[in-house]
Amino acid sequence: MDICEKLAYIKGLAEGLALDTDSKEGKIIAAIVDLLGDITEEICDIEDACDDMSEQIDAVDEDLASLEDIIYEDDDCDCDCDCCDDDYDCCDDELYEVECPSCNDIIYLDMEMLEEEGIDCPNCGTHLEFDFDCDCDCCDDDCDCCDDAE
């Protein structure tokens, strides 16, 4: 039995008693039954609003899931290797992480950006200069990575 049914039952009991609404006790009981009716109506309105909001939240959640599928579908690595995770993708060019000394913002650079004389920090605008040396430990002229860095 839900709250509306319980209220109807109480109202039926009160009417079945044929209370004298002119007596003190009858006035109190009639006022209590009316108050219960108002409370029940408010509760039903709140439940209806919660149901509506729940449906809207479910719709937004479905829309968000669709957007996530669209946005993140390209992030999957198709090389079938175990090295791919959120921070590194073996299929991409190697990236270098640099911290701006002014704003401490992390900037990701590729080899082409490092070969330039410098860049401006995208966060604070401070000019950053790079002195990049090959760290492959081969140090000979036949090394492919050294040829790329020159």
Sequence and secondary structure as in RCSB ss.txt:
>XXXX:A:sequence
MDICEKLAYIKGLAEGLALDTDSKEGKIIAAIVDLLGDITEEICDIEDACDDMSEQIDAVDEDLASLEDIIYEDD
DCDCDCDCCDDDYDCCDDELYEVECPSCNDIIYLDMEMLEEEGIDCPNCGTHLEFDFDCDCDCCDDDCDCCDDAE
>XXXX:A:secstr
  HHHHHHHHHHHHHHTT  TTSHHHHHHHHHHHHHHHHHHHHHHHHHHHHHHHHHHHHHHHHHHHHHHHHHGGG
S  S  S   SS  TTS  EEEEE TTT  EEEEEHHHHHSSEEE TTT  EEE      SS  STT HHHHHH 
